Amino acid sequence: MIDSAAATEHSVCGMNCSPCAAPVAPTAAPTADRKRRPLLGPSWFAAVMGTGIVANAAVTLPWAFHGLRTAAMVVWLGAALLLVLLAVGYLRQRALRLHAGDPVTAQFFGAPPMALLTVGSGALLLGRRLIGLEAALAVDWVLWSLGTVLGLGTACAVPYLMVTRHRFAPDAAFGGWLMPVVPPMVSAATGALLVPHAPAGQLRLALLLGCYAMLGLGLVAALLVLAMIYGRLVHHEAPTGPVVPTVWIGLGALGQSVTALGALAAVAPSALPAPYARGTAVFALLGGVVVWGFAMLWLALATGLTVRTIRTGLPFAPTWWSFIFPVGACVTATGTLAERTGSEAFVWTAVVFYGLLVIAWVVVAGHSLRHAARNIWVSAYEED
C-alpha cells in the first residue's frame, strides 16, 4: 500500500506528475517514451477563488478607501480571465475520470464550482460599474446556477467515491477533504445577492430557502470533516510540506458560514414573514459570533502549524492558495459582524485581516506566476 501521507503530498502539487498519477494512471503505451506534459489539476482553480475573494472582500469592508473599488474591479477582471483560461485548459485535457480515480486529487473538484461562484458574485458587486446592472445580473445568474449545480454534484459525488471506491489509511484526513462540501455554503452566501433580484413570491422564497438548505448541508458536513481532521492531527504525526496550507481550508468553511448567515438575514425580509425575518437576524448575529469564535481557534491552530513548517521548509505548491480564500472568508465574516453589531473591534479586525489578505495574495500570486512560466518553458523545451 502506498503511504497515505506521501501520496497526499504528491497529489496536492496540482499536476499529475509521475508519483501522483502512478496509482491511477493506465499503463503507458510502449511507444510513449518521452515525458508527457503534466496534467493541470483542479486545485489550480483555487487561484481564481483566491483572486476573486480579494476583489469581493473589498466591497464588504466597514471602511471605504479611495480607489479601492477601482482596484478591486481590476482584480476581479483578472480572476474572470484566469477562470476562462483554466476552464479551457482543464476541459481540453479530458482528465476528469483520471482525476476522479485519485483519492486526493478528487477532493479538489470543489474548487471549480467555487471559482465560478466567486467570479459570478464579483460581477454583481464590482462588474456592474463596467458592464451595467442588467449584464452583471445575467452573468451572475449563469455562473451562480452553473457553480451551484456543479457544487451540489461534487458535494454528493466525492463523498460517494470516498465510501465506495477510494480507500484511506487512518492518517489520511487532511484539509482538502473540506473542498467538496464547502461549495454549497458558497452558493448560499452568493445566492443571497440574487434573492432581491428574483421574482417576488414563490420563486424568491424558494431561492432563499434553498440557500439556507445549502448552508446547512455545507456547514454540517464541514463540521464532520473538521472533526476528522482534528482527530488526525491529534492521533498521528503533524502534516508536512504542501499539505500544511490545506489546514487553512477549515477557516474558510467557518468564515463562509458566518458570511452566508449575515447575507441571507439581510435579504430575508423580502421573502419571509416579519417574525421569521427577525429570527434570521438574531440567528445571523448570535450564531455568527459563535462560529466566528471557533474560526479564530482554527486560525490559531493553522497559523501555528504553518510557522512550524516554514522553519523546516515549505515548498511552493498550488495548495499555497489555501491561505488566500480562507482569510478572505474571514474578512467577509468579520465585516458582516461589524455591520450587524457596530463593534469597533470587529471593524478593526476586518481591516487588519484584509491587509494580511492582500499581502498574502501578492506573495502567492508571484510564486504562481513564476511556477507557471517555468512549467511553460520546460514543456516547450521537451516538445522541441
VEXFISE-864508 format. One record per residue (C-alpha): residue in one letter; x, y, z; residue number from 1. Coordinates in steps of 0.1 Angstrom, whole numbers, plus 5000, padded with zeros to 4 digits. Each point is the difference from the previous one (the first is absolute). Layout:
<sites>
+------+------+------+------+------+
: resn :    x :    y :    z : resi :
+------+------+------+------+------+
:    A :    X :    Y :    Z :  NUM :
...
+------+------+------+------+------+
</sites>
This chain:
<sites>
+------+------+------+------+------+
: resn :    x :    y :    z : resi :
+------+------+------+------+------+
:    M : 5000 : 5000 : 5000 :    1 :
:    I : 5012 : 5035 : 4992 :    2 :
:    D : 5007 : 5021 : 5030 :    3 :
:    S : 4970 : 5023 : 5003 :    4 :
:    A : 5019 : 5031 : 5012 :    5 :
:    A : 5025 : 4997 : 4971 :    6 :
:    A : 4972 : 4995 : 4975 :    7 :
:    T : 4982 : 5030 : 5013 :    8 :
:    E : 5031 : 5022 : 4999 :    9 :
:    H : 5006 : 4990 : 4963 :   10 :
:    S : 4964 : 5004 : 4989 :   11 :
:    V : 4995 : 5035 : 5014 :   12 :
:    C : 5027 : 5012 : 4977 :   13 :
:    G : 4973 : 5007 : 4975 :   14 :
:    M : 5016 : 4982 : 4971 :   15 :
:    N : 4998 : 4963 : 4992 :   16 :
:    C : 5037 : 4994 : 5002 :   17 :
:    S : 5013 : 4964 : 5001 :   18 :
:    P : 4996 : 4995 : 5037 :   19 :
:    C : 4965 : 5014 : 5001 :   20 :
:    A : 4987 : 4982 : 4970 :   21 :
:    A : 5016 : 4966 : 5007 :   22 :
:    P : 4972 : 4985 : 5021 :   23 :
:    V : 4973 : 5009 : 4974 :   24 :
:    A : 5016 : 5006 : 4966 :   25 :
:    P : 4995 : 4973 : 4973 :   26 :
:    T : 5029 : 4981 : 4987 :   27 :
:    A : 5019 : 5021 : 4976 :   28 :
:    A : 5005 : 4989 : 4964 :   29 :
:    P : 5035 : 4987 : 4992 :   30 :
:    T : 5005 : 5027 : 4974 :   31 :
:    A : 4993 : 5028 : 5025 :   32 :
:    D : 5036 : 5002 : 5012 :   33 :
:    R : 5003 : 5038 : 5002 :   34 :
:    K : 4986 : 5018 : 5030 :   35 :
:    R : 4964 : 5010 : 4999 :   36 :
:    R : 4991 : 5036 : 5009 :   37 :
:    P : 4986 : 5001 : 5035 :   38 :
:    L : 4963 : 5002 : 5003 :   39 :
:    L : 4983 : 5031 : 5014 :   40 :
:    G : 4984 : 4991 : 5034 :   41 :
:    P : 4967 : 5014 : 5012 :   42 :
:    S : 5018 : 5014 : 5030 :   43 :
:    W : 5012 : 5029 : 4978 :   44 :
:    F : 4965 : 5014 : 4999 :   45 :
:    A : 5007 : 5011 : 5036 :   46 :
:    A : 5020 : 5028 : 4984 :   47 :
:    V : 4968 : 5013 : 4985 :   48 :
:    M : 4982 : 4997 : 5034 :   49 :
:    G : 5029 : 5018 : 5018 :   50 :
:    T : 5002 : 5028 : 4974 :   51 :
:    G : 4963 : 5004 : 4999 :   52 :
:    I : 4996 : 5002 : 5038 :   53 :
:    V : 5027 : 5028 : 5001 :   54 :
:    A : 4977 : 5020 : 4978 :   55 :
:    N : 4967 : 4991 : 5016 :   56 :
:    A : 5012 : 5005 : 5036 :   57 :
:    A : 5008 : 5036 : 4992 :   58 :
:    V : 4963 : 5007 : 4996 :   59 :
:    T : 4992 : 4986 : 5034 :   60 :
:    L : 5026 : 5021 : 5019 :   61 :
:    P : 4984 : 5023 : 5027 :   62 :
:    W : 5023 : 5028 : 4988 :   63 :
:    A : 5002 : 5013 : 4965 :   64 :
:    F : 5035 : 5010 : 4986 :   65 :
:    H : 5006 : 5022 : 4971 :   66 :
:    G : 5005 : 4980 : 4968 :   67 :
:    L : 4993 : 4967 : 5017 :   68 :
:    R : 4970 : 4991 : 4979 :   69 :
:    T : 5017 : 5008 : 4968 :   70 :
:    A : 5030 : 4978 : 5009 :   71 :
:    A : 4976 : 4973 : 5011 :   72 :
:    M : 4983 : 5001 : 4967 :   73 :
:    V : 5033 : 4995 : 4982 :   74 :
:    V : 5008 : 4971 : 5022 :   75 :
:    W : 4965 : 4985 : 4993 :   76 :
:    L : 5007 : 5003 : 4962 :   77 :
:    G : 5032 : 4981 : 5005 :   78 :
:    A : 4981 : 4973 : 5019 :   79 :
:    A : 4975 : 4997 : 4972 :   80 :
:    L : 5027 : 4997 : 4973 :   81 :
:    L : 5018 : 4974 : 5021 :   82 :
:    L : 4968 : 4980 : 5004 :   83 :
:    V : 4995 : 4999 : 4962 :   84 :
:    L : 5036 : 4990 : 4994 :   85 :
:    L : 5000 : 4972 : 5026 :   86 :
:    A : 4966 : 4987 : 4989 :   87 :
:    V : 5011 : 4997 : 4964 :   88 :
:    G : 5033 : 4984 : 5009 :   89 :
:    Y : 4984 : 4976 : 5024 :   90 :
:    L : 4972 : 4989 : 4977 :   91 :
:    R : 5024 : 4995 : 4971 :   92 :
:    Q : 5020 : 4974 : 5021 :   93 :
:    R : 4970 : 4977 : 5003 :   94 :
:    A : 5014 : 4988 : 5033 :   95 :
:    L : 4968 : 5000 : 5020 :   96 :
:    R : 4999 : 4962 : 5005 :   97 :
:    L : 5037 : 4998 : 5008 :   98 :
:    H : 4997 : 5026 : 5027 :   99 :
:    A : 4968 : 4985 : 5014 :  100 :
:    G : 5019 : 4968 : 5005 :  101 :
:    D : 5027 : 5017 : 5021 :  102 :
:    P : 4988 : 5001 : 5037 :  103 :
:    V : 5018 : 5033 : 5006 :  104 :
:    T : 4996 : 5018 : 4967 :  105 :
:    A : 4963 : 4993 : 5000 :  106 :
:    Q : 4996 : 5021 : 5032 :  107 :
:    F : 5009 : 5031 : 4980 :  108 :
:    F : 4970 : 4997 : 4977 :  109 :
:    G : 4984 : 5025 : 5023 :  110 :
:    A : 5023 : 5027 : 4988 :  111 :
:    P : 4985 : 5006 : 4965 :  112 :
:    P : 4964 : 5006 : 5012 :  113 :
:    M : 5012 : 5024 : 5027 :  114 :
:    A : 5021 : 5018 : 4974 :  115 :
:    L : 4968 : 5004 : 4979 :  116 :
:    L : 4980 : 5013 : 5030 :  117 :
:    T : 5027 : 5024 : 5011 :  118 :
:    V : 5004 : 5016 : 4965 :  119 :
:    G : 4962 : 5001 : 4996 :  120 :
:    S : 4995 : 5019 : 5033 :  121 :
:    G : 5028 : 5023 : 4990 :  122 :
:    A : 4981 : 5009 : 4968 :  123 :
:    L : 4971 : 5013 : 5021 :  124 :
:    L : 5021 : 5016 : 5027 :  125 :
:    L : 5026 : 5016 : 4977 :  126 :
:    G : 4994 : 4993 : 4963 :  127 :
:    R : 4968 : 5019 : 5000 :  128 :
:    R : 5020 : 5032 : 4998 :  129 :
:    L : 5016 : 4988 : 4969 :  130 :
:    I : 4973 : 4980 : 4981 :  131 :
:    G : 4968 : 5014 : 5016 :  132 :
:    L : 4976 : 4984 : 5024 :  133 :
:    E : 4980 : 4980 : 4975 :  134 :
:    A : 5030 : 4983 : 4985 :  135 :
:    A : 5016 : 4994 : 5034 :  136 :
:    L : 4968 : 4983 : 5012 :  137 :
:    A : 5000 : 4978 : 4970 :  138 :
:    V : 5036 : 4990 : 5005 :  139 :
:    D : 4994 : 4993 : 5037 :  140 :
:    W : 4969 : 4979 : 4994 :  141 :
:    V : 5018 : 4979 : 4975 :  142 :
:    L : 5031 : 4995 : 5021 :  143 :
:    W : 4981 : 4995 : 5032 :  144 :
:    S : 4977 : 4974 : 4984 :  145 :
:    L : 5029 : 4981 : 4985 :  146 :
:    G : 5021 : 5002 : 5031 :  147 :
:    T : 4971 : 4989 : 5022 :  148 :
:    V : 4992 : 4970 : 4979 :  149 :
:    L : 5037 : 4990 : 4998 :  150 :
:    G : 5004 : 5006 : 5037 :  151 :
:    L : 4971 : 4979 : 5010 :  152 :
:    G : 5011 : 4973 : 4977 :  153 :
:    T : 5035 : 5001 : 5015 :  154 :
:    A : 4987 : 5000 : 5036 :  155 :
:    C : 4981 : 4968 : 4992 :  156 :
:    A : 5023 : 4982 : 4975 :  157 :
:    V : 5034 : 5004 : 5018 :  158 :
:    P : 4988 : 4986 : 5034 :  159 :
:    Y : 4983 : 4972 : 4981 :  160 :
:    L : 5033 : 4992 : 4982 :  161 :
:    M : 5018 : 5001 : 5034 :  162 :
:    V : 4976 : 4975 : 5014 :  163 :
:    T : 4997 : 4976 : 4971 :  164 :
:    R : 5033 : 5002 : 4980 :  165 :
:    H : 5028 : 5018 : 5018 :  166 :
:    R : 5018 : 4985 : 5030 :  167 :
:    F : 5017 : 5020 : 5027 :  168 :
:    A : 5024 : 4994 : 5028 :  169 :
:    P : 4992 : 5012 : 5035 :  170 :
:    D : 5022 : 5030 : 4995 :  171 :
:    A : 4987 : 5010 : 4966 :  172 :
:    A : 4976 : 5028 : 5011 :  173 :
:    F : 5013 : 5035 : 4989 :  174 :
:    G : 4985 : 5034 : 4993 :  175 :
:    G : 4993 : 4992 : 4964 :  176 :
:    W : 4971 : 4977 : 5012 :  177 :
:    L : 4981 : 5032 : 5006 :  178 :
:    M : 5002 : 5012 : 4964 :  179 :
:    P : 4971 : 4978 : 4987 :  180 :
:    V : 4975 : 5010 : 5027 :  181 :
:    V : 5007 : 5038 : 5002 :  182 :
:    P : 4986 : 5010 : 4966 :  183 :
:    P : 4963 : 4999 : 5012 :  184 :
:    M : 5009 : 5025 : 5027 :  185 :
:    V : 5016 : 5023 : 4974 :  186 :
:    S : 4968 : 4996 : 4980 :  187 :
:    A : 4980 : 5011 : 5030 :  188 :
:    A : 5021 : 5031 : 5006 :  189 :
:    T : 5001 : 5010 : 4964 :  190 :
:    G : 4964 : 4990 : 4993 :  191 :
:    A : 4989 : 5026 : 5026 :  192 :
:    L : 5011 : 5027 : 4976 :  193 :
:    L : 4975 : 4987 : 4974 :  194 :
:    V : 4970 : 4997 : 5024 :  195 :
:    P : 4989 : 5036 : 4996 :  196 :
:    H : 5002 : 4997 : 4962 :  197 :
:    A : 4979 : 4968 : 4999 :  198 :
:    P : 4963 : 5004 : 4991 :  199 :
:    A : 4980 : 5007 : 5032 :  200 :
:    G : 4979 : 4972 : 5014 :  201 :
:    Q : 5007 : 4963 : 4999 :  202 :
:    L : 5031 : 5002 : 4978 :  203 :
:    R : 5017 : 5024 : 5024 :  204 :
:    L : 4989 : 4980 : 5030 :  205 :
:    A : 5013 : 4968 : 4984 :  206 :
:    L : 5034 : 5016 : 4992 :  207 :
:    L : 5003 : 5012 : 5036 :  208 :
:    L : 4990 : 4967 : 5016 :  209 :
:    G : 5022 : 4982 : 4976 :  210 :
:    C : 5030 : 5021 : 5010 :  211 :
:    Y : 4993 : 4992 : 5037 :  212 :
:    A : 4998 : 4963 : 4992 :  213 :
:    M : 5033 : 5002 : 4981 :  214 :
:    L : 5015 : 5018 : 5030 :  215 :
:    G : 4989 : 4972 : 5023 :  216 :
:    L : 5013 : 4973 : 4976 :  217 :
:    G : 5034 : 5016 : 4998 :  218 :
:    L : 5004 : 5011 : 5036 :  219 :
:    V : 4990 : 4966 : 5016 :  220 :
:    A : 5022 : 4981 : 4975 :  221 :
:    A : 5029 : 5024 : 5006 :  222 :
:    L : 4997 : 4995 : 5038 :  223 :
:    L : 5002 : 4962 : 4995 :  224 :
:    V : 5031 : 5003 : 4979 :  225 :
:    L : 5016 : 5025 : 5024 :  226 :
:    A : 4995 : 4974 : 5028 :  227 :
:    M : 5018 : 4974 : 4978 :  228 :
:    I : 5029 : 5024 : 4992 :  229 :
:    Y : 5004 : 5009 : 5037 :  230 :
:    G : 5000 : 4963 : 5009 :  231 :
:    R : 5028 : 4994 : 4974 :  232 :
:    L : 5020 : 5030 : 5014 :  233 :
:    V : 4997 : 4987 : 5035 :  234 :
:    H : 5005 : 4963 : 4995 :  235 :
:    H : 5027 : 5000 : 4972 :  236 :
:    E : 5030 : 5020 : 4990 :  237 :
:    A : 4994 : 5036 : 4990 :  238 :
:    P : 4998 : 5006 : 4963 :  239 :
:    T : 5030 : 5012 : 4981 :  240 :
:    G : 5009 : 5017 : 4967 :  241 :
:    P : 4973 : 5012 : 4976 :  242 :
:    V : 4972 : 4982 : 5020 :  243 :
:    V : 5003 : 5026 : 5029 :  244 :
:    P : 4983 : 5029 : 4982 :  245 :
:    T : 4969 : 4979 : 4995 :  246 :
:    V : 4994 : 5002 : 5038 :  247 :
:    W : 4989 : 5036 : 4993 :  248 :
:    I : 4971 : 4988 : 4979 :  249 :
:    G : 4982 : 4994 : 5033 :  250 :
:    L : 5002 : 5037 : 5007 :  251 :
:    G : 4984 : 5007 : 4966 :  252 :
:    A : 4971 : 4976 : 5007 :  253 :
:    L : 4992 : 5016 : 5034 :  254 :
:    G : 5004 : 5036 : 4986 :  255 :
:    Q : 4978 : 4992 : 4971 :  256 :
:    S : 4972 : 4988 : 5022 :  257 :
:    V : 5000 : 5033 : 5020 :  258 :
:    T : 5000 : 5020 : 4968 :  259 :
:    A : 4971 : 4979 : 4987 :  260 :
:    L : 4980 : 5005 : 5032 :  261 :
:    G : 5004 : 5038 : 4998 :  262 :
:    A : 4993 : 5002 : 4963 :  263 :
:    L : 4968 : 4979 : 5002 :  264 :
:    A : 4987 : 5019 : 5030 :  265 :
:    A : 5004 : 5033 : 4981 :  266 :
:    V : 4977 : 4988 : 4972 :  267 :
:    A : 4976 : 4978 : 5020 :  268 :
:    P : 4974 : 5028 : 5006 :  269 :
:    S : 4993 : 5001 : 4963 :  270 :
:    A : 4989 : 4964 : 5000 :  271 :
:    L : 4990 : 4989 : 5036 :  272 :
:    P : 4973 : 5013 : 5024 :  273 :
:    A : 5012 : 5025 : 5025 :  274 :
:    P : 5004 : 4977 : 5031 :  275 :
:    Y : 5022 : 4975 : 4980 :  276 :
:    A : 5019 : 5028 : 4983 :  277 :
:    R : 5009 : 5015 : 5035 :  278 :
:    G : 5010 : 4965 : 5011 :  279 :
:    T : 5025 : 4997 : 4971 :  280 :
:    A : 5016 : 5033 : 5012 :  281 :
:    V : 5004 : 4986 : 5036 :  282 :
:    F : 5013 : 4967 : 4986 :  283 :
:    A : 5025 : 5019 : 4978 :  284 :
:    L : 5014 : 5020 : 5029 :  285 :
:    L : 5001 : 4974 : 5028 :  286 :
:    G : 5008 : 4970 : 4979 :  287 :
:    G : 5025 : 5021 : 4980 :  288 :
:    V : 5019 : 5011 : 5030 :  289 :
:    V : 5001 : 4964 : 5014 :  290 :
:    V : 5013 : 4986 : 4968 :  291 :
:    W : 5024 : 5029 : 4996 :  292 :
:    G : 5015 : 4992 : 5033 :  293 :
:    F : 5006 : 4964 : 4989 :  294 :
:    A : 5016 : 5013 : 4968 :  295 :
:    M : 5025 : 5020 : 5021 :  296 :
:    L : 5010 : 4968 : 5018 :  297 :
:    W : 5006 : 4983 : 4967 :  298 :
:    L : 5019 : 5031 : 4988 :  299 :
:    A : 5024 : 4997 : 5029 :  300 :
:    L : 5005 : 4962 : 4994 :  301 :
:    A : 5006 : 5005 : 4963 :  302 :
:    T : 5024 : 5029 : 5006 :  303 :
:    G : 5020 : 4979 : 5025 :  304 :
:    L : 5003 : 4971 : 4976 :  305 :
:    T : 5010 : 5023 : 4972 :  306 :
:    V : 5027 : 5018 : 5019 :  307 :
:    R : 5013 : 4966 : 5012 :  308 :
:    T : 5002 : 4988 : 4964 :  309 :
:    I : 5016 : 5032 : 4987 :  310 :
:    R : 5029 : 4995 : 5023 :  311 :
:    T : 5008 : 4966 : 4984 :  312 :
:    G : 4991 : 5011 : 4965 :  313 :
:    L : 4967 : 5004 : 4982 :  314 :
:    P : 5004 : 4994 : 4962 :  315 :
:    F : 4976 : 5018 : 4977 :  316 :
:    A : 4970 : 4981 : 4988 :  317 :
:    P : 4965 : 5010 : 4988 :  318 :
:    T : 4989 : 4993 : 5036 :  319 :
:    W : 5015 : 5033 : 5009 :  320 :
:    W : 4967 : 5015 : 4987 :  321 :
:    S : 4984 : 4983 : 5030 :  322 :
:    F : 5014 : 5030 : 5020 :  323 :
:    I : 4980 : 5025 : 4979 :  324 :
:    F : 4963 : 4991 : 4997 :  325 :
:    P : 4997 : 4991 : 5037 :  326 :
:    V : 5015 : 5033 : 5011 :  327 :
:    G : 4977 : 5017 : 4975 :  328 :
:    A : 4970 : 4982 : 5016 :  329 :
:    C : 5012 : 5013 : 5034 :  330 :
:    V : 4999 : 5035 : 4986 :  331 :
:    T : 4964 : 4997 : 4987 :  332 :
:    A : 4989 : 4982 : 5032 :  333 :
:    T : 5016 : 5026 : 5023 :  334 :
:    G : 4986 : 5028 : 4978 :  335 :
:    T : 4965 : 4985 : 5002 :  336 :
:    L : 5002 : 4999 : 5038 :  337 :
:    A : 5014 : 5036 : 5001 :  338 :
:    E : 4970 : 5012 : 4980 :  339 :
:    R : 4975 : 4982 : 5023 :  340 :
:    T : 5015 : 5009 : 5033 :  341 :
:    G : 5017 : 5033 : 4994 :  342 :
:    S : 5029 : 4987 : 5020 :  343 :
:    E : 5033 : 5019 : 4994 :  344 :
:    A : 5019 : 4968 : 5009 :  345 :
:    F : 4984 : 4982 : 4970 :  346 :
:    V : 5007 : 5030 : 4978 :  347 :
:    W : 5037 : 5001 : 5008 :  348 :
:    T : 5003 : 4963 : 4997 :  349 :
:    A : 4984 : 4999 : 4966 :  350 :
:    V : 5024 : 5027 : 4987 :  351 :
:    V : 5031 : 4982 : 5015 :  352 :
:    F : 4988 : 4967 : 4984 :  353 :
:    Y : 4996 : 5017 : 4966 :  354 :
:    G : 5035 : 5015 : 5002 :  355 :
:    L : 5015 : 4966 : 5007 :  356 :
:    L : 4978 : 4985 : 4972 :  357 :
:    V : 5015 : 5024 : 4974 :  358 :
:    I : 5035 : 4994 : 5012 :  359 :
:    A : 4995 : 4962 : 4999 :  360 :
:    W : 4984 : 5002 : 4965 :  361 :
:    V : 5029 : 5020 : 4986 :  362 :
:    V : 5025 : 4974 : 5013 :  363 :
:    V : 4981 : 4970 : 4988 :  364 :
:    A : 4991 : 5015 : 4966 :  365 :
:    G : 5036 : 5009 : 4994 :  366 :
:    H : 5011 : 4964 : 5008 :  367 :
:    S : 4972 : 4986 : 4978 :  368 :
:    L : 5011 : 5022 : 4970 :  369 :
:    R : 5036 : 4988 : 5003 :  370 :
:    H : 4988 : 4964 : 5003 :  371 :
:    A : 4978 : 5003 : 4969 :  372 :
:    A : 5027 : 5017 : 4980 :  373 :
:    R : 5026 : 4974 : 5009 :  374 :
:    N : 4976 : 4971 : 4991 :  375 :
:    I : 4991 : 5016 : 4967 :  376 :
:    W : 5037 : 5004 : 4992 :  377 :
:    V : 5007 : 4964 : 5009 :  378 :
:    S : 4971 : 4987 : 4980 :  379 :
:    A : 5010 : 5019 : 4969 :  380 :
:    Y : 5036 : 4987 : 5004 :  381 :
:    E : 4988 : 4964 : 5003 :  382 :
:    E : 4978 : 5003 : 4969 :  383 :
:    D : 5030 : 5014 : 4980 :  384 :
+------+------+------+------+------+
</sites>
